[in-house]
Amino acid sequence: MTEINNLSRRNFVSGIGCMCCSSMILSSCTDVALSDRSQFNIINDDFLYAQTFPAYENFKSENKLITGTRDYNNIVNIGFKIREAINAYYLSNGENNPTNNFEWEFILVDDDQTKNAWCMPGGKIAFYSGILTIAKNNDGIASIMGHEIAHAVARHSAERASTAILADIGTIALETLLGQKIPGGKYIRQFGLDLPFNRSQELEADYLGLVFMSLAGYDIKESFKVWERMKETQGNNPAEFFSTHPSPDNRINQLKNWIPIVSAQYPAIG
């Protein structure tokens, strides 16, 4: 499963010089919700949502959507149940809710060939009908839903764009200092920074997704079963080193290790 945003790194980089005093840039190092990890983020939500909400509306207008069916209702109900569990958790703990400014929306795309789901910043989520056979049941849907919501809660899109900007600026500065292009710079960047960073975000979303589905009262053991079913449909996968996502075996093992920890620390709420 992937997280999608419609942001152009080139637009960000080209706009850095002239927009540094605008609301786009907010230098910050913040902690990811329910995680011990600090993240670098220089892009605020107002700027991000101004780009992604119209992109979501455009996506809806260009694709055939399923509404009014049992599958659609399940997706919407599960999404809102997880939303309410997140709200209740933060309210009961007296903590700042990272989803307070979300404008939640859930759609089901009529595409049986695509086994995928994604989330835009601000709680804009899409499921493709093809992934329902992988989800298999409501707990499976909750596992996928929790993972996608986790991407938005953790501000992964903004973090990835912020890191890309920093890397681009650093590369330009170093090449200017050296007076030449860095040999193999593209591949050093891809395999040394971009791919490992994407994989770490995916694993973080797996963990946070477990937390969210557990808080909402779903069976978190279904999470690794979803990936077992996904693995069966994928055939031969590229080595993890060459992929934006962790290998299915790695994800399955991680999820199994996290399940007893999450069950103990984040039981169903309310």
C-alpha positions, 0 to 999 in steps of 0.5 A: 500500500502506498501514500500518494501526494500530488506535490512536485519537488521541483516546485518546492525547490524552485520556490524556496528562495522566494517563499521563505517568508511565506506560510509555506516554510516553518522550520521545525523538528517535531516528534511523530505522534505515538512514536519515539522518532523526531522528524524534520518538517519545513512544510506546514499543513495549510500549504500542504492541504492547499495542494492535496485537497484539490488533487483529491477532488480531481482524482474523484472526478476522473475515476469511477467510484463505488457508492452505496454498496456494502463494501463502500459502507464498510470502508466508510464505517471502519474509517470513521470508527478508527477516527473516533478511536483516535479522537477518544484516545487523545481526549482521554490522555489530554494530549494534542490530537494530530488529526484535529485539522483533518477533513476526513473522506473515504472513497472506493475506486471501481478497479478490481485490477489494482490491489492498493490503497493510499492516503493524502495528507489531511485524511483523504483516503482511497481504496481500490476494489481490487484490494478487498480480496486481500483485506478479506474481512473487516479486520483486514480492511481496518489493518489497511485503513490504519496503515493509510491513516498512519501516513497522514497522522505522521505527516510523512508526505511533508517530511519526505518533501522537506527531506528532499528539499534539504537533500537537493539544496545540499547536493547543489551546494556540494556540486558548486563547491566541487565545481562539478557534478557528483559522480553517481550522485543520482544512485547514491541519493536513491539507494542511500537516502530515498529508498531507505527513508521510504522503507522506514516510513512504511514500517512506522505506518505499519506500527502506528496502523496497529495502534489505531486498529487496536484502539478501535477494537479490531483484531490486530492479528489480521495485520500480518495475515493481510501481508501473507495474502498480499505476498501470495499475489505479488510473485517475485519481488525485487530485493528490499534494497531496490524497493520503496517498501520493506519486503513482505517477510520483513513486514510480517515478522515486524508485525508479529513482534509488535502485536503483543506490545501494542495489545498491552499498551493500546487496548480498545478504547471506549 
